[in-house]
Each structure stands twice: as structure tokens, then as C-alpha cells.
């Protein structure tokens, strides 16, 4: 009976690329994935942690990666990850940094450091960190709609102009397998050939391989799948690893769901608190507006009272002025009467004197 063997299961992945007897497959894979990152193609690699089925017999959660070194001392790490989680980017960076720093042994100099290339094959979308305000502003200024990054991409230590801080750093390659779409028998590069193999090989008929699989490397990789299918012990290892991975993925999924629920509860709590804060702020603003309106009313009343007092004072001044005018008029009339009386008396006196 022929069983469909998925090359993305960790033990199969490492059996394909991590056997010393098949290191030419690893060499071909590295040259394909790092084609534009290496000045010259690799001609020889040494696998530092070769495949052994015993690694998986007692440890369900055995961390599977493939580490290799070329004749110049450059380091290579391969890992396949079937579940994304929040801190995966940090884990990827940490493992790359760890491989880089562990090259230096006692008495060695920094100029003896060699590049480290880390390649991660992912079956779920890679979580990207939120852009900071400056990055977001720059991004908004250059494009109106956010575009997803390419499914195969390389990260390196570069400045804003693309200049490397050192030519001995290497970098990290991320390959999101599920985002590739293939049509017919066409693959445009050896990297795409390997990517398509990991995505589709478990569904292929080994007796009738498509054209894109008919290369020496693909046939040898497919042979490893047939070995896991035909060999009872290898098949048991595959099924146990598949079960362990499913169990682990289930636990991670449940953890993610719990984390999501907690995050949703936290977000709901923060939203409720924000709404309460906004309600309090609105009430405070309304209270301030009421107090301001009351103060304005009191000021208006005070202004009206002052205006009334000023009007009353004006009336009082007018009355005093009127009284003063009337008094002056009375005094003028009295003076006029007194003059007229004096003139009359003078005329009477003159009249008497003539007599």
C-alpha cells in the first residue's frame, strides 16, 4: 500500500535535506534559495547535525533544524515551521544571532566571523510587527494601499540606502509556502521547484511524476517519500511525528484561541473603560459649559446692575443739574427783579427830587 507522505513533517524534511549521504540535495537547495545572495554558488557543505531517526524516538517535541557549514566556514540553518505564533519573529532572530555569536571561541578575533544564513519555510503567514509612526508616515507617503510582502524574501542588516553594515553578516530568508500559486507544469526557478515540491509532493503519483519533478534532485527527494511510505519503521516514525505535530499544533491553536479571547476581553475592557472615560470627560465638559454659562449669566446680571446703577446715577446727575439750572434761573430772575425794583425806586426818587 502506498501512503501519502508530507515532506513538511519535520522528520521527513530533515531526512530529505539532512542526510550526509544526500548532502548534494542540501547543496542544491541552498544554492536555489540563496542564488542572488551568494557571490559564488556553493560547491561543498558539511552537515553539522545529520538526520537520525533515533532523535525522534523519545522526544516528541524535538526541535528539528538542519545546520551546515561550507569550506569557508559560512553557516547555514534550515527550519520548517508549521504554526505561526506571536513571538516567532523574535525566535527566528534569536536563533540567527545565536548561531552568529557562537562561532567565536576563546582566542578568536571578530574578523574570523563568517556569514550566517538562516532559511525558514513557513506554512502559515508570517506575523509582521506594527510599523512605528515614522515608518507608517513614510509608507503612507509612498503608496496609497498596503501591499503584502513577497512570499520569498530576505532580511539583512542594511541602512536606509541599502548599504550593508558588514559583508560577513549573512541574513534571514523567509519563505511562506502557502502563498505560492503554480499553474500547469511551469516553475520559473530552482527555488520554485523546491517550494512546489514541499507544497505538492505528498499528492503526486510517484509512477507518473509531472514534468517539473523530472530532475535528478526531485527524483531523489521523492525517493525519500517512498522510503517513508514503504518502510514500516520509517512510516511509524512519520505517523508518530505527524501525530505529535498535530497535538502540538492543537495545543498552540488552543493557546492562540485563549490568547485571542483574553485579548478580546482586554480590548472590550479597554473599550468600556475608554467609553467611561469619554462619558466622564463629556460630563466634565458639560459641567464646565454649565458653569461657564452660569458665570456668563452672572456677569450679564452684574453688567446689567452696573448699567442700571450708571443710568440711575446719570438720572441723579441730570436731576441735580436741572435743580442747579432752575436755582440759577431763579437767582437770575431774583436779581433781575431786584434790579428792576432798584430802578423803580431810583426813578421814584428822581421824580420826588424834581418836585
LINPEDA-V885318 format. One record per helix or strand of 3 or more residues. SS is the DSSP state (alpha for helix, beta for strand). FROM is the first residue (numbers start at 1). LEN is the number of residues. If there is no record, write none. Layout:
SS | FROM | LEN
SS | FROM | LEN
This chain:
alpha | 10 | 8
alpha | 20 | 14
beta | 45 | 3
alpha | 53 | 4
beta | 66 | 5
beta | 75 | 7
alpha | 88 | 14
alpha | 110 | 3
beta | 116 | 7
alpha | 133 | 10
beta | 152 | 4
beta | 170 | 7
alpha | 177 | 3
alpha | 190 | 14
alpha | 211 | 3
alpha | 216 | 15
alpha | 232 | 123
